[in-house]
Amino acid sequence: MADQAIPRRGFLKGAGVAGAGAAAALTGGAAQAQTPAPAVTAAAKQVAPNEPLLALTAAEAAFFTAAFDTLIPADKLSPSGSECGLVTFMDRQLAGAWGNGARLYRAGPFMPGKPEQGYQLPLTPREFFAAGIKAANAYARKTFGKDFDRLSPTDREAAMKAMESGQAQFPDFASKMFFEALYASAMEGFFADPIHGGNRDKASWRMIGYPGLPATYARTAEQYRGKKLNIEPQSIADFI
Amino acid sequence: MAKVMKSVDVVIVGLGWSGSIMARELTKAGLNVVALERGAERTPAEDFVFPYIRDELKVRVRNGLMLDTATETLTMRNAPGDTALPMRRWDVFSLGDNVGGAGSHWNGITWRFTPSEFVLRSHLRERYGRDAIPAELQLQDWGVTYDDLEPHYDRFEKLCGTSGKAGNLKGRIVEGGNPFEGPRSDEYPNKPLIMSQAGLMLTKAARELGLHPFPTPASNSSAPYTNPEGCAIGQCQYCGHCEYFGCEANAKASPNICLHPVLFRDPKFELRTLSYVKSLNYDAQSRRVRGVVYIDRRTGEEVEQPAEMVVLCAYPFNNVLLMRLAGIGKPYDPATGEGVIGKNYCYQTNSAVGVFVDEEINPFIGTGVSPAVVDDFQGDNFDHGPLGFFGGGYISPTVSGGRPIQVRATPPGTPRWGAAWKEATAQWYNHWFPLSIHGTSYAHRNNYLDLDPTYRDAIGRPLVRMTFNYPENDRKMSVFLTNKANDIAKAMNARFTTPAPRTSNFGAANGQASHHTGGVIMGTDPKTSALNRYLQSWDCDNLFVMGGAAFPQNAGHNPTGTIAALAYWSAKAITEQYIKAPGRLVHG
């Protein structure tokens, strides 16, 4: 559907990919109207830049934005996944060693195997996500008439559930497998140290009360025991 | 043509706990020792540095300190008739790498096995009858007893500055310790770690149920400590970055801090890193290895290192691989039950109950070692008469860091994503912990290691093929233990509990520990074991094989304490007997 890709590039150029602006532009405002106003912290609001892309295509960035905002919607607990920087996180991960198959045994022959035998595809994560996004968009077009990122929030949720359950038909591998990889990446980006590009302003750590670093409790472990702590979370970046 | 080096007294393959202990003991006895380590140098001062070591994504999720599967991995299948496929990435477990091996990224849990585990076959037959052991199980005695190993356990605990509380001092049961442990010659060198909220809850609930909770022995030092080697160990900071991580406080014992400072100063010791041992030069006629061939990973060059004696201290899989490639010992055949190399591969039968509570747990304040545990349902600490299975495990809350990519839970029925998931995650992150069961893995005729016919490693050798599934016996054990843990969880007044016994197949997303044992097992008979009671090969007089590979079956306690005690035990036999009269220490 080349005719859809061209205007999307235009949107992206003007709006930036990973920030709140991109989410609004790509969803035509519909998602914004239906979700409650996010309690975006001051720092997260400032970070809505035109993040340069290292690996992702515009269509992939748009997919990740929509997918991460479906999995992690903005609400009073945190900004949305993309507002927290998850597209930047994913872009860096897929551009780097992990994305390109480092620490992955890639010798053949390749056979599907049994579920107990785990990941058996020849694809690197970069290649896997590229193929998965194409398949997810094809499924979305066939079922809902548009690419995933252009669906209404309700249809996005329905498409996501169809992939989660495996009901969505993908040509090369199970849609559930794609969902699980997407889900794992969303959780990694949302909860990892912010130095990796996601979890901006430690939004997820604030949400759950994880203090991050420095975590030296030898003198306070007894004093803190059983008590709710209100510690300002600290990232690796706060110590360099 | 391989470059040939000058012969040395001893070559040690792999410098983790076993290799480091062996190197230290043999150099002290006057031998020249060369250690060949596949991996790179690793020093806490360079590699375990704050703040960068505290990166959950890089170090834990992406297995930053672990072996690269592209270099070396395994193939896996559940049963002998299946086609094994490679573990292309570490999902179910991961293997260590570099100097210090798994000893640098372990949790620090430091158990002694229960005395009956070392004589398991004899013990069960005596207690439950000659035909009591289920036909599917291939249980054996070790050839070594708890009493043999006791002084060596004691040495290892003092080397590590282990924190704990004795429960049996020279046969006297001591209140507050583990009443089921074998007699100890001495107290732990350090007091127990500070009890966490979950530890207090376990202790109270277990006592109400008539059980015997105590502080888990931890090589995460509760106070600054200097070990008998003169090496300094720091105080644990309860930072929650133990397993998979290196310790920046130098509080978690490792070969790197407990032995290397003295070992590396000894002129009789030489370490060669990035030296990947490819094969052993074995002469079946003389029953001796002449040395090893390794690849210098800096240049790719093959190097032959002759030696008077070789000690395999690599991971169990590599020890099996080297034995098989050299043709030492008869390969195990599950069809006949004959042969020894690859036999009795065992894992760990773990499960958990998720516990949702009102109390503030603060899971980020913790060590790799749960501060409280019950051992009442371990091994044969309870009567198995009517139960229909053997074995057991310990039950303890796993509160070891609350690192949020991986350690979160929501109550049953919560969606996995979206607004409701976020709300439940925020609500329960600080009010949940897993009550874990760490269980025995008993040897099954069909569970073994051999060479894969198809897949190869980075230097062209066959990958080791793992054939493994949880035996029926172990699944029944897991159900029983998980129910016991659920009873404890309910006694904590939990809001919800989520018991998850180990009832499905072993698989890539279905394991919970990197504890692998067997394959080159010790025993009393060369027909049924590869090593004698001193861990000397029955078939090759100047070859000793250390590590979990030597366990005839795996106990429900973590293996490191026993791996280290066996290394000290074997080193004693080498220095006191073998050096004086090189040859067979036991005649089979």
HADDOCK unambig.tbl for C-alpha pairs under 7 A between the chains (distance, minus, plus):
assign (segid A and resid 70 and name CA) (segid B and resid 418 and name CA) 6.47 0.50 0.50
assign (segid A and resid 71 and name CA) (segid B and resid 417 and name CA) 5.03 0.50 0.50
assign (segid A and resid 71 and name CA) (segid B and resid 418 and name CA) 4.99 0.50 0.50
assign (segid A and resid 72 and name CA) (segid B and resid 417 and name CA) 6.63 0.50 0.50
assign (segid A and resid 72 and name CA) (segid B and resid 418 and name CA) 5.40 0.50 0.50
assign (segid A and resid 73 and name CA) (segid B and resid 418 and name CA) 6.01 0.50 0.50
assign (segid A and resid 73 and name CA) (segid B and resid 419 and name CA) 6.27 0.50 0.50
assign (segid A and resid 103 and name CA) (segid B and resid 68 and name CA) 4.88 0.50 0.50
assign (segid A and resid 103 and name CA) (segid B and resid 69 and name CA) 5.38 0.50 0.50
assign (segid A and resid 103 and name CA) (segid B and resid 70 and name CA) 5.49 0.50 0.50
assign (segid A and resid 103 and name CA) (segid B and resid 89 and name CA) 6.67 0.50 0.50
assign (segid A and resid 104 and name CA) (segid B and resid 69 and name CA) 5.72 0.50 0.50
assign (segid A and resid 104 and name CA) (segid B and resid 70 and name CA) 5.38 0.50 0.50
assign (segid A and resid 104 and name CA) (segid B and resid 88 and name CA) 5.41 0.50 0.50
assign (segid A and resid 104 and name CA) (segid B and resid 89 and name CA) 5.20 0.50 0.50
assign (segid A and resid 105 and name CA) (segid B and resid 69 and name CA) 5.32 0.50 0.50
assign (segid A and resid 105 and name CA) (segid B and resid 70 and name CA) 4.18 0.50 0.50
assign (segid A and resid 105 and name CA) (segid B and resid 88 and name CA) 4.44 0.50 0.50
assign (segid A and resid 105 and name CA) (segid B and resid 89 and name CA) 6.48 0.50 0.50
assign (segid A and resid 106 and name CA) (segid B and resid 70 and name CA) 6.91 0.50 0.50
assign (segid A and resid 106 and name CA) (segid B and resid 88 and name CA) 6.86 0.50 0.50
assign (segid A and resid 113 and name CA) (segid B and resid 85 and name CA) 6.98 0.50 0.50
assign (segid A and resid 116 and name CA) (segid B and resid 506 and name CA) 6.79 0.50 0.50
assign (segid A and resid 116 and name CA) (segid B and resid 507 and name CA) 3.90 0.50 0.50
assign (segid A and resid 116 and name CA) (segid B and resid 508 and name CA) 5.20 0.50 0.50
assign (segid A and resid 117 and name CA) (segid B and resid 76 and name CA) 6.62 0.50 0.50
assign (segid A and resid 117 and name CA) (segid B and resid 77 and name CA) 6.93 0.50 0.50
assign (segid A and resid 117 and name CA) (segid B and resid 85 and name CA) 6.58 0.50 0.50
assign (segid A and resid 117 and name CA) (segid B and resid 507 and name CA) 5.98 0.50 0.50
assign (segid A and resid 117 and name CA) (segid B and resid 508 and name CA) 5.39 0.50 0.50
assign (segid A and resid 118 and name CA) (segid B and resid 508 and name CA) 4.87 0.50 0.50
assign (segid A and resid 118 and name CA) (segid B and resid 509 and name CA) 6.99 0.50 0.50
assign (segid A and resid 119 and name CA) (segid B and resid 88 and name CA) 6.61 0.50 0.50
assign (segid A and resid 120 and name CA) (segid B and resid 88 and name CA) 6.86 0.50 0.50
assign (segid A and resid 187 and name CA) (segid B and resid 405 and name CA) 6.11 0.50 0.50
assign (segid A and resid 188 and name CA) (segid B and resid 57 and name CA) 6.92 0.50 0.50
assign (segid A and resid 188 and name CA) (segid B and resid 405 and name CA) 5.58 0.50 0.50
assign (segid A and resid 191 and name CA) (segid B and resid 404 and name CA) 5.84 0.50 0.50
assign (segid A and resid 191 and name CA) (segid B and resid 405 and name CA) 5.15 0.50 0.50
assign (segid A and resid 192 and name CA) (segid B and resid 56 and name CA) 6.55 0.50 0.50
assign (segid A and resid 192 and name CA) (segid B and resid 57 and name CA) 5.86 0.50 0.50
assign (segid A and resid 192 and name CA) (segid B and resid 405 and name CA) 6.28 0.50 0.50
assign (segid A and resid 193 and name CA) (segid B and resid 55 and name CA) 6.60 0.50 0.50
assign (segid A and resid 207 and name CA) (segid B and resid 426 and name CA) 5.71 0.50 0.50
assign (segid A and resid 208 and name CA) (segid B and resid 425 and name CA) 6.85 0.50 0.50
assign (segid A and resid 208 and name CA) (segid B and resid 426 and name CA) 4.44 0.50 0.50
assign (segid A and resid 208 and name CA) (segid B and resid 429 and name CA) 5.96 0.50 0.50
assign (segid A and resid 215 and name CA) (segid B and resid 239 and name CA) 4.85 0.50 0.50
assign (segid A and resid 216 and name CA) (segid B and resid 237 and name CA) 4.88 0.50 0.50
assign (segid A and resid 216 and name CA) (segid B and resid 238 and name CA) 6.32 0.50 0.50
assign (segid A and resid 216 and name CA) (segid B and resid 239 and name CA) 5.55 0.50 0.50
assign (segid A and resid 217 and name CA) (segid B and resid 237 and name CA) 5.32 0.50 0.50
assign (segid A and resid 217 and name CA) (segid B and resid 238 and name CA) 5.46 0.50 0.50
assign (segid A and resid 217 and name CA) (segid B and resid 239 and name CA) 6.62 0.50 0.50
assign (segid A and resid 217 and name CA) (segid B and resid 365 and name CA) 6.65 0.50 0.50
assign (segid A and resid 218 and name CA) (segid B and resid 236 and name CA) 6.64 0.50 0.50
assign (segid A and resid 218 and name CA) (segid B and resid 237 and name CA) 4.55 0.50 0.50
assign (segid A and resid 218 and name CA) (segid B and resid 238 and name CA) 6.02 0.50 0.50
assign (segid A and resid 221 and name CA) (segid B and resid 365 and name CA) 6.75 0.50 0.50
assign (segid A and resid 225 and name CA) (segid B and resid 196 and name CA) 6.44 0.50 0.50
assign (segid A and resid 225 and name CA) (segid B and resid 197 and name CA) 5.63 0.50 0.50
assign (segid A and resid 226 and name CA) (segid B and resid 197 and name CA) 5.63 0.50 0.50
assign (segid A and resid 226 and name CA) (segid B and resid 359 and name CA) 6.19 0.50 0.50
assign (segid A and resid 226 and name CA) (segid B and resid 360 and name CA) 4.72 0.50 0.50
assign (segid A and resid 226 and name CA) (segid B and resid 361 and name CA) 5.91 0.50 0.50
assign (segid A and resid 227 and name CA) (segid B and resid 360 and name CA) 5.71 0.50 0.50
assign (segid A and resid 228 and name CA) (segid B and resid 360 and name CA) 5.93 0.50 0.50
assign (segid A and resid 236 and name CA) (segid B and resid 51 and name CA) 5.40 0.50 0.50
assign (segid A and resid 236 and name CA) (segid B and resid 52 and name CA) 6.53 0.50 0.50
assign (segid A and resid 239 and name CA) (segid B and resid 51 and name CA) 6.51 0.50 0.50
